[in-house]
Amino acid sequence: MKSGAPEGVEVQVLGHLIYYLPPVSREETKAVATVPVGTALGCLPGLLDIPHFEIQSYVVNGQAVTDLSRVLGRGDTVVLLPVISSG
């Protein structure tokens, strides 16, 4: 899915999550995809083929969101942050 489509919602994927998206979607430190307006936040992992347990946080328009039933609207920007572990 190409970024910047006016009828879609931009999703930025950071960290190791970028490797779940096609190489054409990747930049140096993030990958960008577009999903349809009306998509529920909790549907993003399935749409983007990212295991849900790999996502630590969902950020919509700069605000952390925990309600995964939130429906995304025109102009929303979503950032998916990966789980980070130390070892």
Backbone as a chain_set.jsonl record, in Angstrom:
{"seq": "MKSGAPEGVEVQVLGHLIYYLPPVSREETKAVATVPVGTALGCLPGLLDIPHFEIQSYVVNGQAVTDLSRVLGRGDTVVLLPVISSG", "coords": {"N": [[0.843, -1.182, 0.0], [0.578, 2.177, -0.806], [1.882, 5.182, 0.561], [0.265, 8.305, 1.461], [-2.151, 8.428, 0.074], [-5.188, 10.125, -0.421], [-7.607, 9.049, 0.439], [-7.011, 7.355, 2.454], [-5.557, 6.208, 5.602], [-2.565, 7.1, 7.031], [-0.029, 4.94, 8.129], [2.683, 4.625, 10.159], [5.418, 2.574, 10.698], [7.701, 1.48, 13.046], [11.109, 0.671, 14.13], [12.06, -2.789, 14.463], [9.741, -3.675, 13.335], [9.476, -2.783, 10.766], [10.365, -4.689, 9.014], [8.321, -6.421, 8.507], [6.804, -5.299, 6.563], [6.572, -4.761, 2.985], [9.649, -4.37, 1.095], [9.538, -2.085, -0.604], [8.03, -0.303, 0.842], [9.625, 0.621, 2.828], [11.742, 2.928, 4.557], [14.758, 4.419, 5.832], [14.54, 4.225, 8.724], [11.92, 3.672, 9.215], [8.763, 2.325, 8.111], [6.144, 2.908, 5.808], [2.674, 2.743, 5.364], [-0.63, 2.666, 3.921], [-3.917, 2.539, 5.082], [-7.448, 1.776, 4.784], [-9.824, 4.429, 5.433], [-11.899, 4.221, 8.266], [-11.014, 1.867, 9.287], [-10.543, -0.187, 12.119], [-8.399, 0.357, 14.878], [-7.351, -1.941, 16.116], [-7.36, -3.742, 14.037], [-5.163, -3.305, 12.489], [-2.698, -4.868, 12.868], [-3.363, -7.352, 11.584], [-4.017, -6.498, 8.968], [-1.573, -5.529, 8.106], [0.081, -7.645, 8.343], [1.571, -8.002, 10.71], [2.585, -9.49, 13.671], [0.466, -9.229, 16.461], [1.513, -9.281, 19.046], [3.988, -8.187, 18.782], [3.73, -5.496, 18.827], [4.093, -2.746, 20.849], [2.981, -0.21, 21.445], [0.345, 1.919, 20.296], [0.031, 4.852, 18.537], [-1.918, 7.593, 17.878], [-2.296, 10.372, 15.968], [-0.323, 11.638, 17.506], [-0.952, 10.93, 20.115], [-0.941, 8.447, 22.639], [-2.827, 5.486, 22.368], [-5.074, 3.208, 23.784], [-7.441, 1.969, 23.338], [-8.383, -0.323, 21.251], [-10.546, -0.569, 19.627], [-11.021, 1.787, 18.464], [-11.965, 3.704, 15.7], [-10.411, 4.611, 12.732], [-10.039, 7.756, 11.132], [-10.329, 10.02, 8.282], [-7.378, 11.781, 7.619], [-6.13, 11.012, 9.971], [-3.106, 9.969, 11.547], [-1.112, 7.229, 12.211], [1.168, 5.655, 14.403], [3.054, 2.794, 14.882], [4.64, 1.261, 17.491], [7.348, -0.846, 18.341], [7.7, -3.734, 20.525], [10.184, -3.549, 22.935], [12.979, -5.122, 24.17], [15.373, -5.929, 26.695], [18.538, -7.458, 27.191]], "CA": [[0.0, 0.0, 0.0], [1.399, 3.373, -0.961], [1.596, 6.273, 1.478], [-0.156, 9.574, 0.926], [-3.44, 8.382, -0.61], [-6.099, 10.981, 0.333], [-8.723, 8.292, 0.99], [-6.506, 6.402, 3.434], [-4.935, 6.621, 6.849], [-1.14, 6.766, 7.01], [0.482, 4.169, 9.26], [4.14, 4.555, 10.206], [5.854, 1.412, 11.459], [9.071, 1.769, 13.463], [11.934, -0.401, 14.69], [12.126, -4.045, 13.709], [8.455, -3.924, 12.669], [9.551, -2.428, 9.343], [10.679, -5.874, 8.207], [7.076, -7.115, 8.172], [6.233, -4.642, 5.391], [7.372, -4.968, 1.77], [10.803, -3.463, 0.976], [9.172, -0.84, -1.276], [7.408, 0.569, 1.838], [10.603, 0.947, 3.869], [12.743, 3.983, 4.491], [15.867, 4.001, 6.692], [14.173, 3.871, 10.097], [10.485, 3.43, 9.332], [8.036, 1.899, 6.916], [4.882, 3.635, 5.745], [1.605, 2.089, 4.614], [-1.918, 3.347, 3.998], [-5.058, 1.642, 5.283], [-8.691, 2.498, 4.505], [-10.573, 5.162, 6.451], [-12.902, 3.339, 8.859], [-10.344, 0.702, 9.859], [-10.358, -0.162, 13.57], [-6.993, 0.304, 15.255], [-6.997, -3.325, 16.406], [-7.256, -4.518, 12.786], [-3.915, -2.991, 11.791], [-1.734, -5.975, 12.775], [-3.792, -8.3, 10.561], [-3.918, -5.885, 7.638], [-0.173, -5.298, 7.755], [0.815, -8.902, 8.591], [2.479, -7.833, 11.843], [2.033, -10.167, 14.848], [-0.006, -8.234, 17.438], [2.364, -9.293, 20.238], [5.203, -7.424, 18.48], [3.416, -4.065, 18.939], [4.041, -2.261, 22.229], [2.109, 0.954, 21.575], [-0.317, 2.531, 19.147], [-0.038, 6.303, 18.713], [-2.769, 8.187, 16.851], [-2.202, 11.835, 15.969], [0.563, 12.066, 18.579], [-1.442, 10.512, 21.428], [-1.004, 7.002, 22.86], [-4.208, 5.003, 22.393], [-5.183, 1.817, 24.237], [-8.728, 1.443, 22.867], [-8.135, -0.855, 19.913], [-11.766, -0.499, 18.821], [-11.074, 3.128, 17.866], [-12.052, 3.707, 14.239], [-9.543, 5.638, 12.167], [-10.718, 8.648, 10.199], [-9.554, 10.768, 7.287], [-6.419, 12.699, 8.221], [-5.422, 10.412, 11.102], [-1.791, 9.372, 11.337], [-0.874, 6.213, 13.233], [2.526, 5.14, 14.538], [3.135, 1.536, 15.617], [5.934, 1.135, 18.155], [7.608, -2.248, 18.65], [8.125, -4.175, 21.846], [11.637, -3.451, 23.074], [13.429, -5.897, 25.327], [16.814, -5.864, 26.941], [19.005, -8.779, 27.561]], "C": [[0.884, 1.239, 0.0], [0.938, 4.462, -0.007], [1.04, 7.476, 0.726], [-1.471, 9.561, 0.172], [-4.458, 9.167, 0.202], [-7.245, 10.212, 0.978], [-8.287, 7.325, 2.086], [-5.931, 7.061, 4.667], [-3.473, 6.184, 6.788], [-0.757, 6.041, 8.291], [2.001, 4.12, 9.135], [4.522, 3.421, 11.148], [7.332, 1.608, 11.769], [9.8, 0.523, 13.965], [11.933, -1.639, 13.819], [10.821, -4.378, 12.996], [8.517, -3.609, 11.175], [9.765, -3.651, 8.466], [9.459, -6.731, 7.896], [6.417, -6.513, 6.934], [7.135, -4.856, 4.177], [8.526, -3.963, 1.679], [10.464, -2.119, 0.332], [8.567, 0.169, -0.294], [8.409, 1.131, 2.836], [11.463, 2.15, 3.514], [13.85, 3.538, 5.447], [15.414, 3.497, 8.055], [12.686, 3.622, 10.284], [9.962, 2.858, 8.027], [6.689, 2.599, 6.967], [3.907, 2.864, 4.87], [0.356, 2.95, 4.736], [-3.001, 2.299, 4.149], [-6.335, 2.444, 5.054], [-9.23, 3.276, 5.709], [-11.655, 4.215, 6.961], [-12.32, 2.062, 9.441], [-10.242, 0.868, 11.368], [-8.874, -0.341, 13.874], [-6.526, -1.135, 15.478], [-6.891, -4.21, 15.178], [-5.926, -4.302, 12.073], [-2.927, -4.153, 11.746], [-2.102, -6.981, 11.684], [-3.662, -7.755, 9.157], [-2.476, -5.756, 7.161], [0.694, -6.541, 7.955], [1.898, -8.746, 9.655], [1.862, -8.57, 13.032], [1.674, -9.141, 15.933], [0.901, -8.161, 18.659], [3.69, -8.559, 20.019], [4.99, -5.917, 18.646], [3.268, -3.688, 20.404], [2.988, -1.165, 22.381], [1.561, 1.393, 20.229], [-0.422, 4.022, 19.455], [-0.846, 6.863, 17.548], [-2.715, 9.701, 17.015], [-1.403, 12.353, 17.167], [0.159, 11.646, 19.975], [-1.465, 8.991, 21.531], [-2.465, 6.591, 23.008], [-4.197, 3.544, 22.827], [-6.486, 1.171, 23.793], [-8.575, 0.986, 21.422], [-9.388, -0.905, 19.051], [-11.915, 0.878, 18.16], [-11.035, 3.02, 16.343], [-11.246, 4.891, 13.709], [-10.27, 6.447, 11.105], [-9.763, 9.336, 9.247], [-8.639, 11.762, 8.013], [-5.686, 12.152, 9.433], [-4.06, 9.901, 10.646], [-1.531, 8.444, 12.511], [0.603, 5.841, 13.216], [2.45, 3.872, 15.372], [4.547, 1.399, 16.167], [6.154, -0.314, 18.565], [7.883, -2.488, 20.13], [9.649, -4.093, 21.862], [12.027, -4.227, 24.32], [14.93, -5.733, 25.479], [17.294, -7.235, 27.368], [20.466, -8.868, 27.756]], "O": [[1.851, 1.308, 0.759], [-0.261, 4.642, 0.207], [1.294, 7.659, -0.464], [-1.881, 10.606, -0.334], [-4.598, 8.919, 1.4], [-7.806, 10.675, 1.972], [-9.104, 6.558, 2.594], [-5.831, 8.284, 4.765], [-3.184, 5.018, 6.519], [-1.109, 6.466, 9.391], [2.539, 3.637, 8.138], [4.007, 3.326, 12.262], [8.128, 1.871, 10.868], [9.197, -0.526, 14.192], [11.82, -1.556, 12.596], [10.792, -5.267, 12.145], [7.701, -4.111, 10.402], [9.385, -3.648, 7.296], [9.551, -7.669, 7.105], [5.561, -7.15, 6.321], [8.331, -5.105, 4.328], [8.394, -2.828, 2.137], [11.058, -1.104, 0.698], [8.585, 1.37, -0.562], [8.073, 2.026, 3.611], [11.851, 2.362, 2.366], [13.873, 2.371, 5.839], [15.863, 2.439, 8.498], [12.238, 3.384, 11.405], [10.624, 2.902, 6.99], [6.156, 2.854, 8.046], [4.255, 2.394, 3.787], [0.298, 3.858, 5.565], [-3.011, 1.294, 3.438], [-6.307, 3.673, 5.123], [-9.108, 2.837, 6.852], [-12.261, 3.486, 6.176], [-13.047, 1.259, 10.024], [-9.894, 1.946, 11.85], [-8.181, -1.104, 13.201], [-5.424, -1.501, 15.07], [-6.38, -5.326, 15.27], [-5.597, -5.043, 11.147], [-2.358, -4.415, 10.687], [-1.229, -7.416, 10.934], [-3.241, -8.471, 8.249], [-2.193, -5.86, 5.967], [1.908, -6.49, 7.757], [2.997, -9.285, 9.524], [0.711, -8.299, 13.374], [2.49, -8.286, 16.276], [1.047, -7.093, 19.252], [4.435, -8.335, 20.973], [5.95, -5.147, 18.61], [2.425, -4.236, 21.115], [2.198, -1.183, 23.325], [2.203, 1.262, 19.187], [-0.911, 4.407, 20.517], [-0.512, 6.644, 16.383], [-3.048, 10.237, 18.072], [-1.754, 13.369, 17.767], [0.856, 11.969, 20.936], [-1.948, 8.314, 20.623], [-3.243, 7.261, 23.686], [-3.42, 2.739, 22.314], [-6.624, -0.05, 23.865], [-8.628, 1.79, 20.492], [-9.311, -1.246, 17.871], [-12.842, 1.095, 17.38], [-10.184, 2.335, 15.775], [-11.387, 6.019, 14.18], [-11.016, 5.905, 10.289], [-8.544, 9.243, 9.389], [-9.077, 12.488, 8.905], [-4.716, 12.759, 9.887], [-3.89, 9.462, 9.509], [-1.708, 8.827, 13.667], [1.213, 5.726, 12.153], [1.85, 3.868, 16.447], [5.524, 1.418, 15.419], [5.237, -0.95, 19.085], [8.246, -1.577, 20.875], [10.315, -4.516, 20.917], [11.47, -4.013, 25.396], [15.649, -5.438, 24.525], [16.518, -8.06, 27.851], [20.982, -9.94, 28.073]]}, "num_chains": 1, "name": "protein.A"}
